[in-house]
């Protein structure tokens, strides 16, 4: 009760024993810290670092589920991934613009996943290893493919994006690129893309 009042996450008893019993507790502790804005207690934090190798025994689906929840929190996502070496755990390359992108991306899983990658082929390969749904893989890799392409916010180019990728994916591409959605919404409302 005192830990809850003080917003502290602490393992019951010996943290190394708790993480050895179930390594997924490592990611859950990190996730609760992010989503609830709690501090992880010093001994628990040390145990997380020394037990990270245990995560190899956990199924990729369960690990990805925790990663998704961490990405959808709004508490210093990049700093958390970096501090707990989750880039290594999930085999993600820590690219140059990642910190800024993650900390400014809107709260959308596909957009935040796209921030993790700088190459659409690597995106597909990695997300297949994570056993993601094909639809999600296609959306995220499409967003990533526009990373280094400058987009014009005019009727012709927006309609072309809708034609090639559909409305939902176009919206995510524009949000990822920090492009205002006013024109897109006008085009959708007037059905000008048909």
C-alpha positions as CSV (number, residue, x, y, z in Angstrom):
1,X,0.0,0.0,0.0
2,X,2.9,2.3,0.9
3,X,4.5,1.6,-2.5
4,X,1.3,2.3,-4.3
5,X,0.9,5.6,-2.5
6,X,4.5,6.5,-3.3
7,X,4.1,5.3,-7.0
8,X,6.8,2.7,-6.7
9,X,7.0,-0.7,-8.5
10,X,8.8,-3.3,-6.4
11,X,9.0,-7.1,-6.7
12,X,7.6,-9.1,-3.8
13,X,10.6,-10.7,-2.1
14,X,13.7,-11.3,-4.2
15,X,13.3,-9.7,-7.6
16,X,15.7,-12.1,-9.3
17,X,13.7,-15.0,-8.1
18,X,10.4,-13.4,-9.3
19,X,11.9,-12.7,-12.8
20,X,13.3,-16.2,-13.0
21,X,9.9,-17.6,-12.2
22,X,8.3,-15.6,-15.0
23,X,10.6,-13.4,-17.2
24,X,7.6,-11.6,-18.7
25,X,7.4,-9.8,-15.3
26,X,10.4,-7.8,-16.5
27,X,8.4,-6.2,-19.4
28,X,5.3,-5.9,-17.2
29,X,7.3,-3.9,-14.6
30,X,8.6,-1.6,-17.4
31,X,5.2,-1.3,-18.9
32,X,3.5,-0.4,-15.6
33,X,6.2,2.1,-14.9
34,X,5.5,3.8,-18.3
35,X,1.7,3.6,-18.3
36,X,1.2,4.5,-14.7
37,X,4.2,6.9,-14.4
38,X,5.6,4.9,-11.4
39,X,9.2,4.6,-10.4
40,X,10.9,1.2,-10.4
41,X,12.6,0.6,-7.1
42,X,16.4,0.3,-7.1
43,X,16.8,-3.4,-6.4
44,X,14.0,-4.3,-8.9
45,X,15.7,-2.1,-11.5
46,X,19.1,-3.9,-10.9
47,X,17.4,-7.3,-11.2
48,X,15.7,-6.2,-14.5
49,X,19.1,-5.4,-16.0
50,X,20.7,-8.6,-14.8
51,X,17.8,-10.8,-15.9
52,X,17.1,-9.4,-19.5
53,X,18.6,-12.5,-21.0
54,X,15.6,-14.5,-19.6
55,X,13.3,-12.8,-22.0
56,X,14.7,-15.1,-24.8
57,X,12.5,-17.9,-23.3
58,X,9.3,-15.8,-23.7
59,X,7.2,-16.1,-26.9
60,X,7.5,-13.3,-29.3
61,X,3.7,-12.7,-29.3
62,X,3.7,-12.0,-25.5
63,X,6.8,-9.8,-25.7
64,X,5.3,-7.8,-28.6
65,X,2.1,-7.3,-26.7
66,X,4.1,-5.7,-23.9
67,X,6.1,-3.6,-26.3
68,X,2.9,-2.4,-27.9
69,X,1.6,-1.2,-24.5
70,X,4.9,0.5,-23.7
71,X,4.8,2.3,-27.1
72,X,1.2,3.5,-26.4
73,X,2.2,5.0,-23.1
74,X,3.1,8.6,-23.0
75,X,6.0,8.5,-20.5
76,X,9.4,9.1,-22.2
77,X,9.1,6.0,-24.5
78,X,12.6,6.4,-26.1
79,X,14.3,6.9,-22.7
80,X,12.5,3.7,-21.3
81,X,13.5,1.6,-24.4
82,X,17.0,2.8,-24.1
83,X,17.4,2.5,-20.3
84,X,16.2,-1.1,-20.2
85,X,18.1,-2.1,-23.4
86,X,14.8,-3.0,-25.2
87,X,16.3,-2.0,-28.5
88,X,18.6,-5.1,-28.1
89,X,15.8,-7.3,-26.8
90,X,13.5,-6.5,-29.8
91,X,16.4,-6.3,-32.3
92,X,15.7,-2.7,-33.2
93,X,18.4,-0.4,-34.6
94,X,18.6,2.9,-32.6
95,X,18.6,5.3,-35.5
96,X,19.3,9.1,-35.4
97,X,15.8,10.6,-35.4
98,X,14.2,7.9,-33.2
99,X,14.2,9.8,-29.9
100,X,12.6,12.9,-31.3
101,X,10.1,10.9,-33.4
102,X,9.0,8.6,-30.6
103,X,8.5,11.3,-28.1
104,X,6.5,13.5,-30.5
105,X,4.5,10.8,-32.4
106,X,0.7,10.7,-31.8
107,X,-0.7,7.9,-29.7
108,X,-1.2,5.4,-32.5
109,X,0.5,2.0,-32.5
110,X,1.3,1.8,-36.3
111,X,2.8,5.3,-36.3
112,X,4.9,4.6,-33.2
113,X,6.0,1.3,-34.6
114,X,7.0,3.1,-37.8
115,X,9.2,5.4,-35.7
116,X,11.3,2.4,-34.7
117,X,12.4,1.7,-38.3
118,X,14.3,3.5,-41.1
119,X,13.9,0.9,-43.8
120,X,10.7,-0.7,-45.0
121,X,12.3,-4.1,-45.9
122,X,13.8,-4.4,-42.3
123,X,10.4,-3.3,-41.0
124,X,8.7,-6.2,-42.8
125,X,11.3,-8.8,-41.7
126,X,11.3,-7.7,-38.1
127,X,7.5,-7.5,-37.8
128,X,7.2,-10.9,-39.3
129,X,9.5,-12.2,-36.7
130,X,7.3,-10.6,-34.1
131,X,4.3,-12.5,-35.6
132,X,2.4,-9.3,-36.4
133,X,-0.7,-9.4,-38.6
134,X,0.0,-8.9,-42.3
135,X,-2.3,-5.8,-42.4
136,X,-0.3,-4.1,-39.6
137,X,3.0,-5.1,-41.3
138,X,1.8,-3.6,-44.6
139,X,0.6,-0.3,-42.9
140,X,3.8,0.2,-40.9
141,X,6.2,-0.7,-43.8
142,X,4.2,1.7,-46.1
143,X,4.6,4.5,-43.5
144,X,8.3,3.8,-43.2
145,X,8.7,3.8,-47.0
146,X,7.7,7.5,-47.0
147,X,10.3,8.4,-44.3
148,X,12.7,10.1,-46.7
149,X,10.2,11.2,-49.3
150,X,9.0,14.8,-49.1
151,X,5.2,14.9,-49.7
152,X,3.3,17.8,-51.2
153,X,0.1,18.7,-49.3
154,X,-2.0,19.4,-52.4
155,X,-5.1,17.8,-53.8
156,X,-3.3,15.8,-56.5
157,X,-0.7,14.2,-54.2
158,X,-3.2,13.5,-51.4
159,X,-5.6,11.8,-53.9
160,X,-2.8,9.8,-55.3
161,X,-1.9,8.6,-51.7
162,X,-5.5,7.6,-51.1
163,X,-5.6,5.7,-54.4
164,X,-2.4,3.8,-53.6
165,X,-2.9,3.1,-49.9
166,X,-6.5,3.8,-48.8
167,X,-7.8,6.5,-46.5
168,X,-6.6,5.1,-43.2
169,X,-3.0,4.4,-44.3
170,X,-2.9,7.9,-46.0
171,X,-3.9,9.5,-42.7
172,X,-1.2,7.7,-40.8
173,X,1.4,8.6,-43.4
174,X,0.5,12.3,-43.2
175,X,0.5,12.2,-39.4
176,X,3.9,10.5,-39.4
177,X,5.2,13.2,-41.7
178,X,3.6,15.9,-39.5
179,X,1.4,17.1,-42.4
180,X,-1.9,18.9,-41.5
181,X,-5.0,16.7,-42.2
182,X,-7.3,19.6,-43.2
183,X,-7.0,19.0,-46.9
184,X,-7.3,15.2,-46.5
185,X,-10.5,15.7,-44.5
186,X,-11.9,18.0,-47.2
187,X,-11.1,15.5,-49.9
188,X,-12.7,12.7,-48.0
189,X,-15.8,14.7,-47.1
190,X,-16.3,15.8,-50.8
191,X,-15.4,12.2,-52.0
192,X,-13.0,13.9,-54.4
193,X,-10.7,10.9,-54.3
194,X,-13.2,8.6,-56.1
